[in-house]
């Protein structure tokens, strides 16, 4: 495939359509950019050669125009010396130089058209590359995010996660059992608060006992009197 046909295919291609068909969009966009950049280098090289050809044609055209002018000057000199034969021969050479200059001018016009088209294609290709590179980072980030999400989903669906959670539940149950054993030793034992409250109750009972004893004794003494 020539550089021009490949250039046309790339310029006319729809990047979105290419990416939609790609199994790996991230890889595809890298390949697209690489292809575009390689083509751009080739087109620039072709353009450089065309510009060099144009300069050479311009020099040749100037040379033939100069020759035509010189032959015309010689024809005029021959006429002034009444040498029509030499003047006629000089005019023949002038005609040949004019024809060559005209041919060069035609080639230059065609080459100018080619260069103009190359310039348009280069501009279009540069825009395509710019667009592809602008999307590249977004595509790469989206691809990485999708891969991460896929990895998480796969892990969540993996039985090893369920096994780990089951073991976690078992460890929690063991901790519950240990804490239950510790708390069981505290059962039936009076707390400090309970013991202090019992002392207060005992004091109240003792006080009530003394009051009853005093009343009973006082009652007995009264009866004896």
C-alpha positions in Angstrom: 0.0 0.0 0.0 1.4 3.4 -1.0 1.8 6.2 1.5 -0.9 8.2 -0.2 -3.5 5.4 -0.1 -2.7 4.6 3.5 -2.9 8.3 4.3 -6.3 8.6 2.7 -7.5 5.5 4.7 -6.4 7.0 8.0 -7.7 10.5 7.3 -11.1 9.1 6.3 -11.2 6.5 9.1 -13.5 6.9 12.1 -11.5 6.3 15.2 -14.7 5.6 17.3 -15.7 2.9 14.8 -12.3 1.2 15.0 -12.3 1.3 18.8 -15.8 -0.2 19.0 -14.6 -3.2 17.0 -11.5 -3.6 19.0 -11.2 -6.3 21.7 -8.5 -4.2 23.5 -9.3 -0.5 22.9 -6.2 0.6 24.9 -3.9 -1.4 22.6 -5.9 -0.4 19.6 -5.5 3.3 20.2 -1.8 2.9 20.7 -1.5 1.1 17.3 -3.7 3.8 15.7 -1.5 6.6 17.0 1.7 4.7 16.0 0.3 4.1 12.5 -0.6 7.8 12.1 2.7 9.0 13.3 4.6 6.7 11.0 2.5 7.8 8.1 3.0 11.4 9.0 6.7 10.9 8.9 6.5 9.3 5.5 4.2 12.1 4.2 6.6 14.8 5.5 9.5 13.0 3.8 7.5 12.8 0.5 6.6 16.5 0.9 10.2 17.4 1.4 11.2 15.6 -1.8 8.4 17.3 -3.6 9.5 20.7 -2.4 13.1 19.9 -3.5 11.7 18.9 -6.9 9.8 22.2 -7.1 13.0 24.2 -6.4 14.8 22.3 -9.1 12.0 22.9 -11.6 11.9 26.6 -10.8 15.6 26.8 -11.5 15.1 24.9 -14.8 12.2 27.2 -15.7 14.3 30.3 -15.0 17.2 28.8 -17.1 14.9 28.1 -20.1 13.4 31.6 -19.8 16.9 33.1 -19.7 17.9 31.0 -22.7 14.8 32.2 -24.6 15.7 35.7 -23.8 19.2 35.2 -25.0 18.2 33.7 -28.3 15.8 36.5 -28.9 18.6 39.0 -28.2 20.8 37.1 -30.7 18.1 37.1 -33.3 17.8 40.9 -32.9 21.5 41.2 -33.3 21.5 39.1 -36.5 18.6 41.1 -37.9 20.6 44.3 -37.2 23.4 42.9 -39.2 21.1 41.8 -41.9 21.7 38.1 -41.3 18.2 36.8 -41.5 19.4 33.3 -41.7 21.1 33.6 -38.3 18.1 35.4 -36.9 15.8 32.6 -38.1 18.0 29.9 -36.5 18.1 31.9 -33.2 14.4 32.2 -33.2 14.1 28.4 -33.7 16.3 27.9 -30.6 14.2 30.5 -28.7 11.1 28.5 -29.6 12.6 25.4 -28.2 13.6 27.2 -25.0 10.0 28.6 -24.7 8.6 25.1 -25.1 10.8 23.8 -22.4 9.9 26.7 -20.1 6.2 26.0 -20.8 6.6 22.3 -20.0 8.4 23.1 -16.8 5.6 25.6 -15.9 3.1 22.8 -16.4 5.1 20.4 -14.2 5.3 23.1 -11.5 1.5 23.7 -11.6 0.9 20.0 -11.1 3.5 19.8 -8.3 1.9 22.8 -6.6 -1.4 21.0 -6.6 0.2 17.9 -5.1 1.9 19.9 -2.4 -1.4 21.7 -1.6 -3.1 18.3 -1.2 -0.2 17.0 0.9 -0.5 20.1 3.1 -4.2 19.5 3.6 -3.7 15.8 4.3 -0.9 16.6 6.8 -3.1 19.0 8.6 -6.0 16.5 8.7 -3.7 13.8 10.0 -2.3 16.0 12.7 -5.8 16.7 13.9 -6.5 13.0 13.9 -3.4 12.3 16.0 -4.3 15.2 18.4 -7.8 13.8 18.8 -6.5 10.2 19.3 -3.9 11.3 21.9 -6.6 13.4 23.7 -8.7 10.3 24.0 -5.8 7.9 24.8 -5.5 8.9 28.5 -9.2 8.7 29.0 -9.4 5.3 27.3 -6.4 4.0 29.4 -7.9 5.2 32.7 -11.3 3.7 31.8 -9.6 0.5 30.9 -7.7 0.3 34.2 -10.8 1.2 36.2 -12.8 -1.5 34.4 -10.0 -4.1 35.0 -9.9 -3.1 38.7 -13.7 -3.4 39.0 -13.6 -6.8 37.2 -10.9 -8.0 39.6 -13.0 -7.0 42.6 -16.1 -8.7 41.2 -14.1 -11.9 40.6 -12.8 -11.9 44.1 -16.2 -11.3 45.5 -17.5 -14.3 43.5 -14.5 -16.4 44.6 -15.3 -19.1 47.2 -12.1 -18.3 49.1 -13.8 -15.1 50.2 -16.7 -17.1 51.6 -14.3 -19.4 53.3 -12.4 -16.5 54.9 -15.7 -15.0 56.2 -16.7 -18.4 57.6 -13.3 -18.6 59.5 -13.8 -15.1 60.7 -17.2 -16.0 62.1 -15.6 -19.0 63.8 -12.9 -16.8 65.4 -15.6 -14.4 66.7 -17.5 -17.4 68.2 -14.3 -18.5 70.0 -13.9 -15.0 71.4 -17.5 -15.1 72.6 -16.8 -18.5 74.3 -13.7 -17.1 76.1 -15.5 -14.0 77.2 -18.4 -16.2 78.5 -15.9 -18.3 80.5 -14.5 -15.1 82.1 -17.9 -13.7 82.9 -19.0 -17.1 84.4 -16.3 -16.7 87.1 -17.9 -13.5 88.2 -21.3 -15.0 88.6 -22.4 -15.4 92.2 -19.8 -13.1 93.6 -21.0 -10.0 95.3 -19.7 -6.7 94.0 -18.2 -4.0 96.2 -21.3 -1.9 95.9 -23.5 -4.8 97.1 -21.2 -5.5 100.1 -21.3 -1.8 101.1 -25.1 -1.7 100.7 -25.3 -4.8 102.9 -23.3 -3.1 105.6 -25.8 -0.2 105.6 -28.6 -2.7 105.9 -26.9 -4.5 108.8 -26.5 -1.2 110.6 -30.1 -0.4 110.2 -31.1 -3.9 111.5 -28.8 -3.5 114.5 -30.3 -0.1 115.3 -33.8 -1.6 115.1 -32.7 -4.5 117.3 -31.4 -2.1 120.0 -34.6 0.0 119.8 -36.7 -3.1 120.3 -34.6 -4.4 123.2 -34.8 -1.0 124.9 -38.5 -0.9 124.6 -38.9 -4.4 125.8 -36.7 -3.7 128.8 -38.5 -0.5 129.6 -41.8 -2.3 129.5 -40.6 -5.0 131.9 -39.3 -2.5 134.4 -42.7 -0.7 134.5 -44.6 -3.8 135.2 -42.3 -4.8 138.1 -42.8 -1.4 139.7 
